[in-house]
Amino acid sequence: MTADVVDQTTGAGEPLAADEIRAMRERIDEIDQTIIDLWLERARISQAVGKTRIASGGTRLVLSREREIVERFREALGPDGTQIALMILRAGRGPL
């Protein structure tokens, strides 16, 4: 492959760059799977917490806890962290 020929799967113009991109993408795919697995585990645990709280006569939600989680994500990730936290919370408790 010459610089005039672009690898169609990576978009790279050089073979070494294409190989490097493939390796990085492989790691990205591993990280994505870990995120998915952790997301599902967190949702299951969160749902169990909610069921336990309601079964004990408690409230469906603890807003102070939700605010704490949103703030943690916002501090770590900036404005996008807020959106990520809200999606994570929804996955665990369902829509409000």
trRosetta pair geometry for C-beta under 8 A, 3 or more apart (Angstrom, degrees):
i j d omega theta_ij theta_ji phi_ij phi_ji
1 5 4.7 -126 -153 85 80 118
1 7 6.4 0 -140 -63 164 86
1 13 7.6 -174 145 175 112 41
1 14 7.0 157 101 -140 110 27
1 15 5.2 141 45 -57 114 88
1 18 7.4 48 58 -9 161 143
2 5 5.3 86 50 13 67 97
3 13 4.8 38 -148 157 59 120
3 14 6.5 -6 -92 -69 71 83
4 13 7.8 81 -11 -156 11 106
5 13 7.3 131 75 -150 43 65
6 11 6.2 -13 178 -157 116 38
6 12 6.9 161 -156 82 72 28
6 13 5.4 -42 -101 -91 72 67
7 10 4.6 14 98 43 123 96
7 11 6.8 -39 74 18 79 14
7 12 4.9 7 33 57 118 80
7 13 7.6 -144 3 -75 81 18
7 15 7.6 119 -59 -101 128 47
7 18 4.2 82 -8 -106 167 134
8 11 7.9 29 -155 -67 18 46
9 18 7.6 81 70 -158 91 109
9 22 7.7 38 113 -87 119 99
10 17 7.4 167 128 121 138 81
10 18 4.5 155 44 -135 151 75
10 21 4.2 117 -155 89 125 144
10 22 6.3 -75 -81 -53 129 77
10 25 7.8 -134 -112 -20 92 140
11 21 7.5 -163 50 -158 80 170
12 15 7.9 139 112 -85 124 11
12 17 3.9 -175 -159 107 133 107
12 18 4.1 -158 61 -69 134 69
12 20 7.9 126 -98 52 158 90
12 21 5.5 -165 -41 -4 128 141
13 17 6.8 23 50 55 57 143
14 17 4.4 83 65 10 93 108
14 18 6.9 -159 91 -11 46 85
15 18 5.5 -54 -147 34 33 113
15 19 6.4 33 156 -18 66 103
16 19 5.7 -52 -150 35 34 112
16 20 6.3 34 151 -19 65 106
17 20 5.5 -54 -147 38 33 113
17 21 6.2 36 153 -20 66 105
18 21 5.7 -53 -147 36 30 112
18 22 6.4 34 152 -21 63 104
19 22 5.7 -52 -149 33 32 113
19 23 6.5 31 153 -18 64 105
20 23 5.8 -54 -151 36 32 111
20 24 6.4 28 153 -15 65 106
21 24 5.7 -56 -146 39 32 109
21 25 6.1 33 155 -20 66 108
22 25 5.7 -57 -146 38 29 112
22 26 6.5 36 152 -26 63 102
23 26 5.6 -49 -152 27 31 115
23 27 6.9 28 151 -13 62 102
24 27 5.7 -54 -155 37 36 110
24 28 6.4 41 146 -22 67 104
25 28 5.2 -48 -145 35 38 117
25 29 6.4 42 153 -22 66 100
26 29 5.7 -51 -152 32 31 112
26 30 6.7 33 148 -18 62 102
27 30 5.5 -51 -151 34 37 114
27 31 6.4 37 151 -18 67 104
28 31 5.6 -55 -148 38 32 111
28 32 6.2 37 151 -23 66 105
29 32 5.5 -48 -145 34 32 115
29 33 6.6 33 155 -19 63 102
30 33 5.9 -55 -153 34 31 110
30 34 6.6 31 150 -18 64 105
31 34 5.6 -55 -152 36 34 113
31 35 6.4 36 151 -21 67 104
32 35 5.6 -54 -149 35 32 113
32 36 6.4 33 152 -19 66 104
33 36 5.6 -51 -147 36 34 113
33 37 6.2 34 154 -19 66 106
34 37 5.7 -54 -145 38 30 111
34 38 6.2 26 157 -14 65 109
35 38 5.9 -59 -145 42 27 107
35 39 6.1 35 154 -27 64 107
36 39 5.6 -52 -146 32 28 116
36 40 6.5 24 157 -14 63 105
37 40 6.1 -59 -152 38 28 107
37 41 6.3 27 153 -17 64 109
38 41 5.5 -54 -144 39 34 112
38 42 6.0 35 157 -21 67 106
39 42 5.9 -57 -148 36 25 110
39 43 6.4 26 154 -20 62 107
39 88 7.1 -119 -134 -118 85 86
39 91 6.5 -30 178 135 94 168
40 43 5.7 -52 -146 34 31 112
40 44 6.5 33 155 -19 64 104
41 44 5.8 -56 -152 35 31 111
41 45 6.4 26 154 -15 66 107
42 45 5.8 -57 -147 40 32 109
42 46 6.0 32 155 -20 67 109
42 88 6.7 -23 116 -166 142 104
42 91 7.4 62 94 96 98 121
42 92 6.4 -71 134 -77 82 117
43 46 5.7 -55 -144 38 28 112
43 47 6.3 30 156 -20 63 106
43 88 8.0 -134 -73 -164 81 62
43 91 4.3 -79 -98 139 118 99
43 92 4.8 -144 -129 -86 55 63
44 47 5.8 -56 -149 36 28 111
44 48 6.5 29 152 -19 63 106
45 48 5.6 -55 -151 36 33 113
45 49 6.5 38 150 -23 66 101
45 92 7.6 -36 74 -131 65 117
46 49 5.5 -48 -150 30 34 115
46 50 6.6 33 152 -17 64 103
46 89 7.8 -167 -160 -139 156 45
46 91 7.6 93 54 97 145 74
46 92 2.7 -13 98 -161 152 127
46 93 6.3 -86 148 -48 117 73
47 50 5.7 -53 -150 36 33 112
47 51 6.4 33 153 -18 66 106
47 92 6.0 -145 -44 -167 67 63
47 93 7.3 178 -90 -88 61 40
48 51 5.7 -53 -145 38 32 111
48 52 6.2 33 156 -18 65 107
49 52 5.9 -60 -150 38 28 110
49 53 6.2 27 154 -20 65 109
49 92 7.9 9 42 172 112 120
50 53 5.7 -55 -144 36 30 111
50 54 6.3 24 159 -14 66 107
50 60 6.6 25 -158 -164 104 59
50 61 7.9 -7 -119 -82 106 51
50 92 7.4 148 -22 149 124 87
50 93 5.7 139 -72 -115 149 84
51 54 6.0 -57 -144 40 28 106
51 55 6.0 29 157 -20 64 111
52 55 5.8 -56 -142 39 27 112
52 56 6.4 21 159 -15 62 110
53 56 6.1 -65 -153 38 26 106
53 58 4.0 -79 178 76 80 132
53 59 6.7 -36 151 62 121 49
53 60 7.6 135 100 -121 119 19
53 62 7.6 -120 -143 -33 160 108
54 57 7.9 79 -179 -45 32 9
54 58 6.3 -91 -76 65 28 76
54 59 7.8 -57 -89 117 67 15
54 60 6.1 31 -83 -95 110 61
59 62 6.5 125 76 -71 118 64
60 93 7.7 109 159 -164 90 116
61 66 6.7 -8 -175 -28 109 131
61 93 6.6 63 -96 -162 95 155
61 96 7.8 4 -54 -113 155 97
62 65 4.1 50 99 10 109 117
62 66 6.9 158 88 -14 59 84
63 66 5.4 -53 -147 37 41 113
63 67 6.2 43 154 -21 70 102
64 67 5.7 -50 -147 35 32 113
64 68 6.5 39 150 -24 63 104
65 68 5.5 -52 -151 32 33 116
65 69 6.6 31 152 -18 65 103
66 69 5.8 -54 -151 35 34 110
66 70 6.3 33 153 -18 67 106
66 89 5.7 68 -137 -134 101 146
67 70 5.7 -54 -145 38 32 111
67 71 6.1 32 156 -20 66 108
68 71 5.9 -57 -147 37 26 111
68 72 6.5 31 153 -23 62 105
69 72 5.7 -52 -149 31 31 113
69 73 6.6 24 156 -12 64 106
69 85 5.4 159 132 -160 89 117
69 88 7.4 -130 159 89 130 122
69 89 6.4 138 94 -74 143 110
70 73 6.1 -61 -152 40 30 106
70 74 6.1 29 153 -20 67 110
70 82 5.8 39 -169 -133 95 70
70 85 4.4 155 -110 114 55 148
70 86 6.7 40 -107 -59 107 74
70 89 7.5 -26 -63 -32 89 141
71 74 5.6 -54 -141 38 32 112
71 75 6.2 32 159 -20 66 105
72 75 6.1 -56 -149 35 25 109
72 76 6.4 13 157 -9 61 113
72 85 7.4 134 64 -101 79 136
73 76 5.9 -63 -144 44 30 105
73 77 5.6 -25 175 27 69 116
73 81 3.7 179 146 174 77 96
73 82 6.5 156 97 -73 107 29
73 84 5.5 -150 -177 78 139 102
73 85 3.7 -174 31 -56 151 114
73 88 7.7 167 -71 23 153 137
74 77 6.9 -79 -123 58 18 76
74 78 6.9 -19 -166 169 56 8
74 79 7.1 23 -139 -98 87 26
74 81 4.5 176 -88 89 30 117
74 82 4.8 35 -85 -62 102 83
74 85 7.1 -58 -36 -2 76 141
75 81 7.2 -106 34 105 35 163
76 81 5.7 142 66 -116 76 148
77 80 5.4 -87 142 79 110 88
77 81 3.0 140 64 -68 103 104
77 84 6.4 3 82 26 161 139
78 81 5.7 128 54 -2 36 104
79 82 5.9 -42 -166 18 45 112
79 83 7.5 36 146 -8 67 100
80 83 5.6 -55 -159 38 47 110
80 84 6.1 48 146 -21 75 105
81 84 5.5 -53 -143 38 35 113
81 85 6.1 37 157 -21 67 105
82 85 5.9 -56 -149 35 27 110
82 86 6.5 26 154 -18 63 106
83 86 5.7 -54 -148 35 32 111
83 87 6.5 30 154 -17 65 105
84 87 5.9 -58 -152 37 31 109
84 88 6.3 31 151 -19 66 108
85 88 5.6 -55 -147 38 32 113
85 89 6.2 33 155 -20 66 106
86 89 5.7 -51 -144 36 30 112
86 90 6.3 33 155 -20 63 106
87 90 5.7 -54 -147 36 31 112
87 91 6.5 36 153 -25 64 103
88 91 5.7 -52 -151 29 31 113
88 92 6.8 20 154 -11 63 108
89 92 6.0 -67 -156 40 32 106
89 93 6.2 -18 166 21 71 112
90 93 6.7 -80 -132 57 25 79
90 94 6.8 -17 -170 166 63 9
90 95 6.1 21 -147 -84 105 53
93 96 8.0 29 112 -73 118 67
